[in-house]
Amino acid sequence: MTSTGPLAGVRVVELAGLGPAPFAAMLLADLGADVVRVDRTVPGGLRLGTGERQDVVNRGKRSLAVDLKAPEGLEVVKSLLRESDVLIEGFRPGVAERLGLGPDDCAALNPRLVYGRMTGWGQDGPLAAVAGHDIDYIALTGALWAIGRKDEAPTAPLNLLGDYAGGSMFLLVGILASLLEARTSGLGQVVDAAMIDGTAVLTTMFSALSGMGAWDPTSRGTNLLDTGAPFYDTFACADGKWIAVGAIEPQFYAELVRASGFREGQDDSRFLQAPMEEWAASKAEWAAHWRTRSRDEWAALLAGTDACVQPVLDWAEAATHPHVVARKTIVDIDGIKQAAPAPRLSRTPLSIDRLPPLKGEHTVEITSGLGLSEERVRALLASKAIGQA
């Protein structure tokens, strides 16, 4: 397929893994790159199943199944890397080197190759070899401690913060910057993307606010954006569903008060945002006010206003919201609902060019494209150095 995306012509090799590395590779595929996912073969054949088509993190990719421990299989991957621009791996430090696919090995094959490494702790440091997950990485940055309500336990924000915001996105930035730099230097480089590093960068604004005296770093759930403020939180409605309120600026808060009928008939001076020491009392008043109508009644009443209030929707409801529908934010590809590629580009639009592949679905296509003869490909399949769906 011919891509229209801005990375058309860029080849990315992804050594199959889980979490942020595959997600970064998906975003590169959405941007138009030819992403080849190197899947492992397993004893007795490949792990195949109907669920692979639903694994939309692999959309836009081709799958090459290889036994990396077989010398002939490893050589196939090396041949692919000689003709590629980017490699992505998400193993623990040292694993790629033991496979013979470390940065030095790959640089010898292809000096222009950008080598993207995705880990939780980074390639060095006391914890580099220790297992962990998103919740562990964000715990050590202070970010997890800061998320949650006053006098309650910290709340894990799914795995969006460490894996994807602090991980995938910083890996992606490093890869794109390195590709751009390689145009002038002719050389690739290693991108050491660590979730702990990226998450720490994401907390920059809060460090700044703390230094300015506008954020209490010792108190969770008492600040402007952490559910402390009565005008920035979620509230239960009469039907047990929820609304999200984000009326931070005074003009938006004034609109919230007016449009919602809060303290209707009282002195206008009472409509001002309460000072911080009165937030708890003000929040109790607002909570009672929001319980007077259902979520959808509030959404209808405040629709189109600058009150900064929206209903909290579940996954199914979100997919049918008029704005989401109008923007085509959620698309249906062969019966599988998924988020459309983002951001939107005017001249080189992003697209979903392929369904998620079965493991090894493109093995013959890829190996043949590397110049291997039909006989050689058959021999590699017979030896199980490579596999096909």
HUZIPE-V344261 format. One record per backbone hydrogen bond with DSSP energy under -1.0 kcal/mol. CO is the residue of the C=O (numbers start at 1). NH is the residue of the N-H. Records with the same first field share a line. If there is no record, write none. Layout:
BEGIN
CO: NH, NH
END
This chain:
BEGIN
5: 8
7: 10
10: 34
11: 85, 86
12: 36
13: 88
14: 38
19: 23
20: 24
21: 25
22: 26
23: 27
24: 28
25: 29
26: 30
27: 31
28: 33
29: 32
30: 351
31: 7
33: 35
34: 12
35: 62
36: 14
37: 39, 64
38: 16
39: 66
42: 45
45: 42
46: 48
49: 52
54: 56
55: 58
56: 59
58: 61
62: 37
63: 362
64: 39
65: 387
66: 41
67: 70
70: 74
71: 75
72: 76
73: 77
74: 78
75: 79
76: 80
77: 81
78: 82
80: 83
81: 84
85: 114
86: 13
87: 116
88: 15
89: 118
92: 95
94: 98
95: 99
96: 101
97: 100
102: 106
103: 107
104: 108
106: 110
110: 113
111: 188
114: 87
115: 191
116: 89
117: 193
119: 195
120: 196
125: 128
127: 130
133: 136, 137
134: 138
136: 140
138: 144
142: 146
144: 147
147: 155
149: 152
156: 158
157: 160
160: 165
161: 166
163: 168
164: 169
167: 171
168: 172
169: 173
170: 174
171: 175
172: 176
173: 177
174: 178
175: 179
176: 180
177: 181
178: 182
181: 184, 185
182: 186
189: 115
191: 117, 193
193: 119
194: 198
195: 199
196: 200
197: 201
198: 202
201: 204
203: 207
204: 208
205: 209
206: 210
207: 211
208: 212
209: 214
210: 213
216: 219
223: 228
229: 232
231: 247
233: 245
235: 243
237: 240
241: 237
242: 312
243: 235
244: 310
245: 233
246: 248
249: 253
250: 254
251: 255
252: 256
253: 257
254: 258
255: 259
256: 260
257: 261, 262
261: 264
263: 266
267: 270
268: 271
275: 278
276: 279
278: 282
279: 283
280: 284
281: 285
282: 286
283: 287
284: 288
285: 289
286: 290
287: 291
289: 292
293: 238
294: 298
295: 299
296: 300
297: 301
298: 302
302: 305
308: 246
310: 244
314: 318
315: 319
317: 320
318: 321
321: 325
322: 326
323: 327
324: 329
329: 340
331: 338
333: 336
336: 333
338: 331
354: 60
358: 361
360: 363
362: 366
363: 367
364: 368
365: 369
367: 372
368: 371
373: 377
374: 378
375: 379
376: 380
377: 381
378: 382
379: 383
380: 385, 386
385: 67
END
